[in-house]
């Protein structure tokens, strides 16, 4: 980086500030305007910190793969305009001679990697190839989806605005790791837009064409960038939308028929869903999932001497049946939601994440004891919003915890589920302590 990167970052930040300021003027609620403004500047700060962190402190995919290869592709197009066709074709079309680092050719065969490289190259045309600015574009793209996710919860339960703000807009690792040139900002943005547009389309019945187009775009992006998020998220959101529609029905028989039909369909389709989950995990973790995880666990001690970021779940995983997932599920969930523990941290990023994980673990225990065993579990199964948040966060935690045995990547991969897990705890606490009168009733299963 040069001084020009920092100057360009300031200029483009001013441009984005102007654009989002114009958007805020259309927001009627002063509360929402305030949250949007605060969240925007937090995102800008997080982007600046992320860019400095991966450039000077802990280099990763952003500075070793995505930006250098995206920038190189951008330069190739400037040198020979006909090379622009590479931006719209598969990564396999690009040969070794086109790369900045020939040894990275294998990464181009993965569509998810090339998607980030392709977008980086395109954004270089808008940013004159400035590293800091390309990071800012990714951060702003993520910010739009994160804001939509916040609105999704806020519009249903406005009284919990502060809680949602801390769980979504201000959550440290969620904000930090979705602020740079990575797959994560794209995935987080797509999740937010997908959630908001699904609710508008299927519950509010608004903007059918617009929301349908956005939904298709989000599905495509998630299927390319991180398909396992889509596999884990779709069932949870489908359950919520179904129960939400059922709760608005006055006919108890039709409501029971709809819910019962969905449950029966879910049971009949479990085998195919599990097969899709297994395929997604295998694609995510490697061709032989069981062998891959066991090898990582067996190599933990040797690898940790050099890198200090590898860990073990202490449980062997048999991927041949659903029972294998159940066996490893508790350890995988704990790893995703509550690790790294403070004593397991070996660098700055994992240390900061460990403090956040500790806070979440203490909050979990607080909610459990405050609500009581009966109310804790009763409100999980009674409230559609809690089922939705907890189902996704736990299923996703199994995905990540079972396949990511490196704290350096774990702190990044787990971010999509963390807001949902925290929000589930918030709802359980409120419903269990008699504050549910402040909330709009969400008792699709209770009626």
C-alpha positions in Angstrom: 0.0 0.0 0.0 1.0 3.6 -0.6 -0.2 6.9 0.7 -2.5 7.0 -2.4 -4.4 4.1 -1.0 -5.3 6.0 2.2 -6.2 9.1 0.3 -8.4 7.1 -2.0 -10.0 5.4 1.0 -11.0 8.7 2.5 -12.4 10.0 -0.8 -14.5 6.9 -1.4 -15.6 6.8 2.2 -17.0 10.4 1.6 -18.8 9.2 -1.5 -20.4 6.2 0.3 -21.3 8.5 3.2 -23.1 10.8 0.8 -24.9 7.9 -0.9 -26.1 6.4 2.4 -26.9 9.8 3.8 -29.3 10.2 0.9 -30.8 6.8 1.7 -31.2 7.8 5.4 -33.3 10.8 4.5 -35.9 8.5 3.2 -36.1 6.6 6.5 -39.0 8.0 8.6 -38.0 6.6 11.9 -35.3 8.7 13.7 -34.3 5.6 15.6 -33.5 3.7 12.4 -31.7 6.7 11.0 -29.5 6.9 14.1 -28.7 3.1 14.0 -28.0 3.2 10.3 -25.5 6.1 10.7 -23.7 4.5 13.6 -23.6 1.2 11.9 -22.2 2.7 8.7 -19.3 4.4 10.4 -18.5 1.3 12.5 -18.4 -0.6 9.2 -16.0 1.9 7.7 -13.8 1.7 10.8 -13.9 -2.1 10.7 -12.9 -2.1 7.0 -10.0 0.1 7.7 -8.8 -2.1 10.6 -9.3 -5.2 8.5 -7.3 -3.9 5.6 -4.4 -2.9 7.9 -4.6 -6.2 9.8 -4.3 -8.5 6.8 -1.7 -6.4 5.2 0.7 -5.9 8.1 -0.2 -8.2 10.9 -1.7 -11.5 9.7 -1.7 -12.0 5.9 -4.4 -14.3 4.5 -6.5 -15.0 1.4 -7.2 -11.3 0.9 -3.6 -10.3 0.5 -2.2 -13.6 -0.9 -4.9 -14.7 -3.3 -8.0 -12.5 -4.0 -6.6 -9.0 -4.3 -3.3 -9.8 -6.1 -5.0 -12.1 -8.6 -8.0 -9.8 -9.1 -5.7 -6.8 -9.5 -3.6 -8.8 -12.0 -6.7 -9.8 -14.0 -7.7 -6.1 -14.0 -4.3 -5.1 -15.4 -4.5 -7.9 -18.1 -7.8 -6.4 -19.3 -6.3 -2.9 -19.4 -3.3 -4.3 -21.5 -5.6 -6.3 -23.8 -9.3 -5.4 -23.8 -10.3 -8.7 -25.3 -9.2 -10.3 -22.0 -12.5 -8.9 -20.5 -14.1 -12.2 -21.5 -12.2 -13.9 -18.7 -14.3 -11.9 -16.2 -17.5 -13.6 -17.4 -16.3 -17.1 -17.9 -15.2 -19.9 -15.6 -11.9 -19.7 -13.8 -10.8 -22.9 -15.6 -10.5 -20.8 -18.8 -7.6 -18.9 -17.3 -4.1 -20.5 -17.9 -1.0 -20.3 -15.9 0.5 -17.5 -18.0 -2.3 -15.2 -17.0 -1.7 -15.4 -13.3 0.3 -13.2 -11.0 1.4 -16.3 -9.1 1.3 -19.5 -11.3 1.3 -21.7 -8.2 -2.3 -20.4 -7.4 -3.8 -21.9 -10.6 -5.6 -24.6 -8.6 -7.6 -22.0 -6.8 -9.2 -20.8 -10.0 -10.8 -24.2 -10.5 -13.0 -23.5 -7.5 -16.0 -21.3 -8.5 -16.2 -19.7 -5.1 -12.6 -18.6 -5.2 -12.9 -17.2 -8.7 -16.1 -15.4 -7.9 -14.2 -13.3 -5.3 -11.3 -12.8 -7.8 -13.7 -11.8 -10.5 -15.5 -9.3 -8.4 -12.2 -7.9 -7.2 -11.1 -7.4 -10.8 -14.3 -5.6 -11.6 -14.2 -3.4 -8.6 -10.6 -2.4 -9.5 -12.1 -0.6 -12.5 -14.2 1.5 -10.1 -11.4 2.1 -7.6 -8.4 2.5 -9.9 -7.0 -0.7 -8.5 -6.6 0.7 -4.9 -6.5 -2.1 -2.3 -8.1 -0.1 0.5 -11.0 1.0 -1.7 -11.7 -2.5 -3.0 -12.0 -3.7 0.6 -14.4 -0.8 1.2 -16.6 -1.9 -1.6 -16.8 -5.4 -0.2 -17.6 -3.9 3.3 -20.3 -1.7 1.9 -21.9 -4.6 0.0 -22.0 -6.6 3.3 -23.4 -3.6 5.1 -26.4 -3.4 2.9 -27.3 -7.0 3.7 -26.6 -6.7 7.4 -28.9 -3.7 7.5 -31.7 -5.6 5.8 -31.2 -8.4 8.4 -31.6 -5.9 11.1 -34.7 -4.5 9.5 -36.2 -8.0 9.3 -36.1 -8.4 13.1 -36.8 -4.7 13.9 -40.0 -4.5 11.9 -41.4 -7.5 13.8 -40.2 -6.7 17.3 -39.3 -3.0 17.4 -39.1 -3.0 21.2 -35.9 -5.1 21.0 -34.1 -2.6 18.7 -31.1 -2.2 21.0 -30.6 -5.9 21.4 -30.8 -6.5 17.6 -28.4 -3.6 17.0 -25.8 -5.2 19.3 -26.4 -8.7 17.9 -26.2 -7.7 14.3 -24.9 -4.2 13.6 -22.3 -4.0 16.4 -21.1 -7.6 17.0 -17.3 -7.3 16.8 -16.2 -10.5 14.9 -19.3 -10.4 12.7 -18.6 -6.8 11.7 -14.8 -7.3 11.4 -14.7 -10.4 9.2 -17.4 -9.2 6.8 -15.4 -6.0 6.0 -12.8 -7.1 3.5 -12.0 -8.9 0.2 -13.3 -12.4 1.2 -16.2 -14.7 0.6 -17.8 -13.9 3.9 -19.0 -10.3 3.1 -20.7 -11.7 0.0 -22.4 -14.5 1.9 -23.5 -12.3 4.8 -24.9 -9.7 2.4 -26.8 -12.4 0.4 -28.2 -13.9 3.6 -29.5 -10.5 4.8 -31.2 -9.6 1.5 -32.5 -13.1 1.1 -34.1 -13.0 4.5 -35.7 -9.6 4.2 -37.0 -10.1 0.7 -38.4 -13.6 1.6 -40.4 -12.0 4.4 -41.7 -9.2 2.2 -42.6 -11.6 -0.6 -44.2 -14.4 1.4 -45.6 -12.7 4.5 -46.1 -9.0 3.6 -47.0 -10.0 0.0 -45.1 -6.9 -1.3 -43.0 -6.1 -4.4 -43.4 -9.5 -5.9 -41.2 -9.0 -9.0 -38.4 -7.0 -7.3 -38.2 -9.4 -4.4 -38.3 -12.5 -6.6 -35.4 -11.2 -8.7 -33.3 -10.4 -5.6 -34.1 -13.8 -4.1 -32.9 -15.6 -7.2 -29.7 -13.5 -7.2 -29.0 -14.3 -3.6 -29.6 -18.0 -4.1 -27.2 -18.0 -7.0 -24.5 -16.1 -5.1 -24.8 -18.3 -2.0 -24.8 -21.5 -4.1 -21.5 -20.3 -5.7 -19.7 -18.7 -2.7 -20.8 -20.9 0.2 -23.4 -23.5 -0.6 -23.4 -25.0 2.9 -24.9 -21.7 4.3 -27.8 -22.1 1.9 -28.3 -25.7 2.8 -28.4 -24.9 6.5 -30.4 -21.7 6.2 -33.2 -22.6 3.8 -35.0 -25.1 6.1 -34.8 -22.8 9.1 -36.2 -19.8 7.2 -38.9 -22.0 5.5 -40.1 -23.3 8.9 -40.3 -19.7 10.2 -42.2 -18.4 7.1 -44.6 -21.3 7.2 -45.4 -20.8 10.9 -45.6 -17.1 10.5 -48.2 -17.5 7.8 -50.0 -20.2 9.9 -50.2 -17.8 12.9 -52.1 -15.3 10.8 -54.8 -17.8 10.0 -57.9 -17.8 12.1 -59.0 -21.3 11.0 -57.4 -23.7 13.5 -58.0 -26.7 11.2 -56.3 -25.1 8.2 -53.5 -24.0 10.5 -53.0 -27.5 11.9 -53.2 -29.0 8.4 -50.5 -26.6 7.1 -48.1 -27.2 10.0 -48.8 -30.9 10.0 -48.3 -31.2 6.2 -45.0 -29.4 6.5 -43.8 -31.6 9.3 -44.8 -34.7 7.3 -43.1 -33.4 4.2 -40.0 -32.7 6.2 -39.9 -36.2 7.5 -40.4 -37.7 4.0 -37.7 -35.5 2.6 -35.2 -35.9 5.3 -33.1 -38.5 3.5 -32.7 -36.3 0.4 -32.0 -33.2 2.6 -29.3 -35.1 4.6 -27.8 -36.2 1.3 -27.6 -32.6 0.2 -26.1 -31.6 3.5 -23.5 -34.3 3.3 -22.6 -33.3 -0.3 -22.3 -29.7 0.8 -20.0 -30.6 3.8 -17.9 -32.9 1.6 -17.5 -30.1 -0.9 -16.6 -27.7 1.9 -14.2 -30.1 3.8 -12.8 -32.4 1.2 -13.6 -35.5 -0.8 -13.4 -37.8 2.2 -14.9 -35.9 5.1 -14.4 -38.5 7.8 -10.8 -39.2 6.9 -10.1 -35.4 6.6 -11.4 -34.6 10.0 -9.7 -37.6 11.7 -6.4 -36.7 10.0 -6.7 -33.1 11.3 -7.4 -34.3 14.8 -4.5 -36.8 14.8 -2.2 -34.1 13.5 -3.3 -31.5 16.1 -0.3 -31.9 18.4 2.3 -31.8 15.7 0.7 -28.9 13.8 0.1 -26.8 16.9 3.8 -26.8 17.7 4.4 -24.8 14.6 1.2 -22.8 14.0 -0.7 -22.9 17.3 -4.1 -22.6 15.7 -5.2 -26.2 15.2 -7.4 -27.9 17.7 -9.3 -31.2 18.1 -12.9 -31.9 18.9 -12.0 -35.1 20.8 -14.7 -37.0 18.9 -14.3 -39.2 15.8 -16.8 -38.5 13.0 -18.5 -41.2 11.0 -20.1 -39.4 8.0 -21.8 -42.6 6.6 -25.1 -41.9 8.4 -27.1 -39.2 10.2 -26.0 -40.7 13.5 -22.5 -39.7 12.8 -23.6 -36.0 12.8 -25.5 -36.5 16.0 -22.4 -38.0 17.7 -20.1 -35.1 16.8 -22.8 -32.4 17.1 -22.3 -31.3 20.7 -18.6 -30.9 20.4 -19.0 -29.1 17.0 -21.6 -26.7 18.4 -19.4 -25.9 21.4 -16.4 -25.3 19.2 -18.3 -23.0 16.9 -20.2 -21.0 19.5 -17.8 -20.9 22.5 -14.3 -21.5 21.2 -11.5 -20.5 21.1 -11.3 -20.4 24.9 -9.0 -17.7 26.2 -6.2 -20.1 27.0 -6.4 -21.5 23.4 -5.6 -18.2 21.8 -2.2 -17.8 20.1 -2.6 -14.6 18.2 -4.4 -11.3 18.2 -7.4 -12.3 16.1 -8.2 -15.5 18.1 -7.6 -13.6 21.4 -10.2 -11.0 20.6 -12.6 -13.7 19.4 -12.0 -15.7 22.6 -13.3 -12.7 24.7 -16.4 -12.5 22.5 -16.9 -16.3 22.8 -16.5 -16.1 26.6 -19.1 -13.3 26.7 -21.6 -15.4 24.6 -21.0 -18.4 26.8 -21.7 -16.4 30.0 -24.8 -14.9 28.4 -26.0 -18.4 27.4 -25.6 -19.6 31.0 -27.3 -16.5 32.3 -30.3 -17.0 30.1 -30.5 -20.7 30.9 -30.6 -20.1 34.7 -32.7 -16.9 34.5 -35.3 -18.6 32.4 -35.2 -21.9 34.2 -35.0 -25.3 32.5 -38.7 -25.6 31.8 -39.2 -22.1 30.3 -35.9 -22.3 28.5 -36.9 -25.3 26.4 -40.6 -24.5 26.3 -39.9 -21.2 24.6 -37.6 -22.8 22.1 -40.4 -25.1 20.8 -43.3 -22.7 21.3 -42.0 -19.6 19.4 -41.5 -19.7 15.6 -38.9 -16.9 15.7 -36.8 -18.9 18.3 -37.1 -22.1 16.3 -35.9 -20.3 13.2 -32.9 -18.6 14.9 -31.8 -21.6 17.0 -32.3 -24.2 14.3 -30.1 -22.3 11.8 -27.4 -21.4 14.3 -27.1 -24.9 15.6 -27.2 -26.7 12.3 -24.7 -24.2 10.9 -22.5 -24.6 14.0 -22.4 -28.4 13.2 -21.3 -27.6 9.7 -18.5 -25.3 10.7 -17.4 -27.1 14.0 -17.2 -30.5 12.3 -15.1 -29.3 9.4 -13.0 -26.4 10.7 -10.2 -27.5 13.0 -8.2 -24.3 12.9 -9.1 -21.3 15.1 -7.8 -18.9 12.5 -10.5 -19.9 10.1 -13.1 -20.9 12.7 -13.4 -17.3 13.9 -14.2 -16.2 10.4 -16.4 -19.1 9.2 -18.7 -19.0 12.1 -19.9 -15.4 11.8 -23.1 -16.1 9.8 -24.7 -18.0 12.7 -23.6 -15.8 15.6 -26.3 -13.0 15.4 -29.0 -15.7 15.1 -27.8 -17.6 18.1 -27.6 -14.4 20.3 -31.1 -13.3 19.1 -32.5 -16.7 20.0 -31.2 -16.3 23.5 -32.6 -12.7 23.7 -36.1 -14.0 22.8 -35.9 -16.9 25.2 -35.0 -14.5 28.0 -37.8 -12.1 27.2 -40.5 -14.7 26.7 -39.3 -16.6 29.9 -39.2 -13.6 32.2 -42.7 -12.3 31.5 -41.7 -9.5 29.2 -43.5 -11.1 26.2 -46.3 -8.6 26.6 -43.9 -6.0 25.2 -43.5 -8.0 22.1 -45.9 -8.9 19.3 -47.2 -12.3 19.9 -45.4 -15.0 18.1 -47.2 -18.2 19.1 -47.8 -20.1 15.9 -47.2 -23.4 17.7 -48.9 -22.4 21.0 -52.3 -21.6 19.4 
